[in-house]
Amino acid sequence: MKKNRYLLCLLLCSFMLYFAVPRLSIFAEGLEGTFALTWLAFALIVIAGNLTAMLYSPKKAVKKRQQFRVNKKSRSYY
């Protein structure tokens, strides 16, 4: 369930970047340039955080299946 949320956040962030990057002027002087760089930095932090959470989330279902297989293999009848 959480992976769906991370994927949704990634899609929304990429959608916002798609519309915002052409309108942001990075090389502008003053407050406009600072705002553009800060906004892009926060967007990259959001993408990195969601990717990290999605890739490094624990996989509980796989562990249970592997544990079941180990128990099943340990039974042998002679």
OpenMM code with the backbone's topology and positions (N, CA, C; nanometers):
from openmm import Vec3, app, unit

residues = "MET LYS LYS ASN ARG TYR LEU LEU CYS LEU LEU LEU CYS SER PHE MET LEU TYR PHE ALA VAL PRO ARG LEU SER ILE PHE ALA GLU GLY LEU GLU GLY THR PHE ALA LEU THR TRP LEU ALA PHE ALA LEU ILE VAL ILE ALA GLY ASN LEU THR ALA MET LEU TYR SER PRO LYS LYS ALA VAL LYS LYS ARG GLN GLN PHE ARG VAL ASN LYS LYS SER ARG SER TYR TYR".split()
positions = [
    Vec3(0.0819, -0.1191, 0.0000),
    Vec3(0.0000, 0.0000, 0.0000),
    Vec3(0.0871, 0.1267, 0.0000),
    Vec3(0.1975, 0.1210, 0.0747),
    Vec3(0.2833, 0.2393, 0.0812),
    Vec3(0.3543, 0.2639, -0.0507),
    Vec3(0.3840, 0.1550, -0.1244),
    Vec3(0.4523, 0.1737, -0.2524),
    Vec3(0.3642, 0.2512, -0.3495),
    Vec3(0.2338, 0.2318, -0.3403),
    Vec3(0.1433, 0.3084, -0.4258),
    Vec3(0.1505, 0.4571, -0.3929),
    Vec3(0.1629, 0.4875, -0.2651),
    Vec3(0.1726, 0.6277, -0.2248),
    Vec3(0.3030, 0.6896, -0.2738),
    Vec3(0.4128, 0.6148, -0.2634),
    Vec3(0.5416, 0.6652, -0.3105),
    Vec3(0.5387, 0.6865, -0.4614),
    Vec3(0.4767, 0.5941, -0.5333),
    Vec3(0.4664, 0.6075, -0.6773),
    Vec3(0.3804, 0.7285, -0.7145),
    Vec3(0.2726, 0.7485, -0.6427),
    Vec3(0.1869, 0.8651, -0.6677),
    Vec3(0.2626, 0.9948, -0.6422),
    Vec3(0.3389, 0.9994, -0.5347),
    Vec3(0.4176, 1.1202, -0.5050),
    Vec3(0.5231, 1.1453, -0.6127),
    Vec3(0.5866, 1.0386, -0.6621),
    Vec3(0.6845, 1.0550, -0.7691),
    Vec3(0.6192, 1.1080, -0.8963),
    Vec3(0.5034, 1.0546, -0.9292),
    Vec3(0.4337, 1.1014, -1.0485),
    Vec3(0.3893, 1.2472, -1.0356),
    Vec3(0.3386, 1.2844, -0.9189),
    Vec3(0.2976, 1.4232, -0.8977),
    Vec3(0.4163, 1.5190, -0.9026),
    Vec3(0.5268, 1.4776, -0.8437),
    Vec3(0.6453, 1.5631, -0.8444),
    Vec3(0.6997, 1.5780, -0.9870),
    Vec3(0.7014, 1.4691, -1.0621),
    Vec3(0.7486, 1.4798, -1.1999),
    Vec3(0.6532, 1.5638, -1.2847),
    Vec3(0.5242, 1.5563, -1.2576),
    Vec3(0.4254, 1.6391, -1.3274),
    Vec3(0.4490, 1.7873, -1.2972),
    Vec3(0.4737, 1.8188, -1.1694),
    Vec3(0.5003, 1.9584, -1.1332),
    Vec3(0.6307, 2.0073, -1.1955),
    Vec3(0.7336, 1.9219, -1.1978),
    Vec3(0.8593, 1.9605, -1.2611),
    Vec3(0.8414, 1.9845, -1.4107),
    Vec3(0.7579, 1.9030, -1.4739),
    Vec3(0.7326, 1.9170, -1.6172),
    Vec3(0.6774, 2.0556, -1.6509),
    Vec3(0.5906, 2.1062, -1.5650),
    Vec3(0.5330, 2.2384, -1.5899),
    Vec3(0.6183, 2.3520, -1.5357),
    Vec3(0.6932, 2.3285, -1.4303),
    Vec3(0.7637, 2.4381, -1.3646),
    Vec3(0.9005, 2.4683, -1.4252),
    Vec3(0.9717, 2.3667, -1.4717),
    Vec3(1.1090, 2.3897, -1.5181),
    Vec3(1.1164, 2.4900, -1.6338),
    Vec3(1.0292, 2.4841, -1.7328),
    Vec3(1.0403, 2.5856, -1.8392),
    Vec3(1.0113, 2.7284, -1.7911),
    Vec3(0.9362, 2.7425, -1.6832),
    Vec3(0.8996, 2.8758, -1.6344),
    Vec3(1.0003, 2.9323, -1.5335),
    Vec3(1.0814, 2.8469, -1.4760),
    Vec3(1.1797, 2.8931, -1.3780),
    Vec3(1.3048, 2.9406, -1.4504),
    Vec3(1.3521, 3.0561, -1.4121),
    Vec3(1.4765, 3.1043, -1.4707),
    Vec3(1.5856, 3.0935, -1.3643),
    Vec3(1.6706, 2.9962, -1.3840),
    Vec3(1.7751, 2.9656, -1.2860),
    Vec3(1.8824, 3.0743, -1.2825),
    Vec3(1.9113, 3.1320, -1.3984),
    Vec3(2.0202, 3.2283, -1.4079),
    Vec3(1.9777, 3.3717, -1.3790),
    Vec3(1.8555, 3.3894, -1.3323),
    Vec3(1.8107, 3.5245, -1.2973),
    Vec3(1.8803, 3.5702, -1.1693),
    Vec3(1.8944, 3.6985, -1.1560),
    Vec3(1.9600, 3.7528, -1.0373),
    Vec3(1.8565, 3.7866, -0.9316),
    Vec3(1.9008, 3.7875, -0.8098),
    Vec3(1.8152, 3.8295, -0.6998),
    Vec3(1.7265, 3.7179, -0.6487),
    Vec3(1.6117, 3.7594, -0.6022),
    Vec3(1.5195, 3.6683, -0.5364),
    Vec3(1.4612, 3.5641, -0.6319),
    Vec3(1.4436, 3.6006, -0.7573),
    Vec3(1.3863, 3.5083, -0.8555),
    Vec3(1.4774, 3.3873, -0.8786),
    Vec3(1.6050, 3.4110, -0.8943),
    Vec3(1.7013, 3.3024, -0.9140),
    Vec3(1.7155, 3.2155, -0.7907),
    Vec3(1.7150, 3.2784, -0.6733),
    Vec3(1.7238, 3.2036, -0.5476),
    Vec3(1.6019, 3.1149, -0.5289),
    Vec3(1.4847, 3.1688, -0.5616),
    Vec3(1.3621, 3.0905, -0.5500),
    Vec3(1.3651, 2.9709, -0.6449),
    Vec3(1.4097, 2.9929, -0.7685),
    Vec3(1.4134, 2.8847, -0.8668),
    Vec3(1.5072, 2.7734, -0.8227),
    Vec3(1.6252, 2.8095, -0.7765),
    Vec3(1.7207, 2.7074, -0.7317),
    Vec3(1.6701, 2.6330, -0.6087),
    Vec3(1.6108, 2.7059, -0.5159),
    Vec3(1.5580, 2.6429, -0.3954),
    Vec3(1.4426, 2.5496, -0.4286),
    Vec3(1.3555, 2.5898, -0.5172),
    Vec3(1.2411, 2.5071, -0.5566),
    Vec3(1.2884, 2.3793, -0.6245),
    Vec3(1.3864, 2.3904, -0.7127),
    Vec3(1.4401, 2.2720, -0.7795),
    Vec3(1.5120, 2.1797, -0.6813),
    Vec3(1.5823, 2.2371, -0.5846),
    Vec3(1.6507, 2.1552, -0.4845),
    Vec3(1.5495, 2.0777, -0.4003),
    Vec3(1.4421, 2.1434, -0.3579),
    Vec3(1.3393, 2.0731, -0.2805),
    Vec3(1.2705, 1.9653, -0.3638),
    Vec3(1.2484, 1.9917, -0.4909),
    Vec3(1.1868, 1.8909, -0.5777),
    Vec3(1.2776, 1.7694, -0.5916),
    Vec3(1.4069, 1.7912, -0.6042),
    Vec3(1.5006, 1.6784, -0.6123),
    Vec3(1.5078, 1.6011, -0.4810),
    Vec3(1.4967, 1.6697, -0.3689),
    Vec3(1.4948, 1.6015, -0.2390),
    Vec3(1.3705, 1.5146, -0.2267),
    Vec3(1.2563, 1.5646, -0.2748),
    Vec3(1.1322, 1.4865, -0.2708),
    Vec3(1.1446, 1.3618, -0.3569),
    Vec3(1.2009, 1.3766, -0.4761),
    Vec3(1.2184, 1.2611, -0.5643),
    Vec3(1.3138, 1.1602, -0.5022),
    Vec3(1.4245, 1.2073, -0.4478),
    Vec3(1.5211, 1.1168, -0.3861),
    Vec3(1.4613, 1.0439, -0.2657),
    Vec3(1.3855, 1.1136, -0.1846),
    Vec3(1.3248, 1.0506, -0.0675),
    Vec3(1.2224, 0.9448, -0.1045),
    Vec3(1.1402, 0.9738, -0.2034),
    Vec3(1.0399, 0.8760, -0.2452),
    Vec3(1.1030, 0.7559, -0.3133),
    Vec3(1.2057, 0.7779, -0.3937),
    Vec3(1.2747, 0.6647, -0.4554),
    Vec3(1.3437, 0.5778, -0.3515),
    Vec3(1.4058, 0.6404, -0.2541),
    Vec3(1.4721, 0.5654, -0.1476),
    Vec3(1.3712, 0.4840, -0.0686),
    Vec3(1.2602, 0.5429, -0.0346),
    Vec3(1.1576, 0.4710, 0.0415),
    Vec3(1.0987, 0.3570, -0.0398),
    Vec3(1.0833, 0.3776, -0.1681),
    Vec3(1.0253, 0.2741, -0.2529),
    Vec3(1.1231, 0.1583, -0.2741),
    Vec3(1.2504, 0.1888, -0.2913),
    Vec3(1.3476, 0.0845, -0.3203),
    Vec3(1.3933, 0.0083, -0.1963),
    Vec3(1.3980, 0.0738, -0.0821),
    Vec3(1.4507, 0.0104, 0.0380),
    Vec3(1.3428, -0.0272, 0.1384),
    Vec3(1.2193, -0.0394, 0.0956),
    Vec3(1.1135, -0.0813, 0.1878),
    Vec3(1.1257, -0.2310, 0.2139),
    Vec3(1.0960, -0.2750, 0.3355),
    Vec3(1.1086, -0.4177, 0.3667),
    Vec3(1.0037, -0.4992, 0.2923),
    Vec3(1.0431, -0.6184, 0.2552),
    Vec3(0.9538, -0.7070, 0.1826),
    Vec3(0.9119, -0.8207, 0.2755),
    Vec3(0.7991, -0.8030, 0.3423),
    Vec3(0.7531, -0.8996, 0.4417),
    Vec3(0.6985, -1.0271, 0.3781),
    Vec3(0.6264, -1.0154, 0.2695),
    Vec3(0.5633, -1.1321, 0.2077),
    Vec3(0.6676, -1.2298, 0.1538),
    Vec3(0.7768, -1.1781, 0.1011),
    Vec3(0.8802, -1.2647, 0.0461),
    Vec3(0.9478, -1.3433, 0.1576),
    Vec3(0.9714, -1.2803, 0.2708),
    Vec3(1.0355, -1.3485, 0.3826),
    Vec3(0.9488, -1.4630, 0.4338),
    Vec3(0.8190, -1.4412, 0.4410),
    Vec3(0.7299, -1.5458, 0.4895),
    Vec3(0.7294, -1.6647, 0.3947),
    Vec3(0.7280, -1.6394, 0.2646),
    Vec3(0.7295, -1.7488, 0.1683),
    Vec3(0.8603, -1.8260, 0.1752),
    Vec3(0.9728, -1.7568, 0.1893),
    Vec3(1.1014, -1.8243, 0.1976),
    Vec3(1.1104, -1.9073, 0.3249),
    Vec3(1.0573, -1.8573, 0.4342),
    Vec3(1.0599, -1.9311, 0.5590),
    Vec3(0.9733, -2.0564, 0.5471),
    Vec3(0.8619, -2.0481, 0.4791),
    Vec3(0.7747, -2.1627, 0.4587),
    Vec3(0.8451, -2.2677, 0.3744),
    Vec3(0.9185, -2.2262, 0.2725),
    Vec3(0.9905, -2.3205, 0.1878),
    Vec3(1.1003, -2.3915, 0.2661),
    Vec3(1.1690, -2.3203, 0.3539),
    Vec3(1.2748, -2.3819, 0.4344),
    Vec3(1.2143, -2.4876, 0.5255),
    Vec3(1.1029, -2.4573, 0.5883),
    Vec3(1.0369, -2.5549, 0.6747),
    Vec3(0.9897, -2.6751, 0.5941),
    Vec3(0.9443, -2.6534, 0.4761),
    Vec3(0.8940, -2.7611, 0.3935),
    Vec3(1.0082, -2.8512, 0.3483),
    Vec3(1.1236, -2.7953, 0.3179),
    Vec3(1.2376, -2.8752, 0.2735),
    Vec3(1.2983, -2.9564, 0.3864),
    Vec3(1.2844, -2.9116, 0.5089),
    Vec3(1.3481, -2.9801, 0.6199),
    Vec3(1.2775, -3.1127, 0.6539),
    Vec3(1.1588, -3.1348, 0.6045),
    Vec3(1.0884, -3.2604, 0.6281),
    Vec3(1.1316, -3.3628, 0.5243),
    Vec3(1.1935, -3.4636, 0.5689),
    Vec3(1.2300, -3.5722, 0.4784),
    Vec3(1.2008, -3.7042, 0.5467),
    Vec3(1.1448, -3.7941, 0.4730),
    Vec3(1.1066, -3.9247, 0.5269),
    Vec3(1.1946, -4.0319, 0.4656),
    Vec3(1.2539, -4.1121, 0.5517),
    Vec3(1.3422, -4.2198, 0.5041),
    Vec3(1.2780, -4.3525, 0.5239),
] * unit.nanometer
topology = app.Topology()
chain = topology.addChain("A")
for resn in residues:
    res = topology.addResidue(resn, chain)
    for name in ("N", "CA", "C"):
        topology.addAtom(name, app.Element.getBySymbol(name[0]), res)
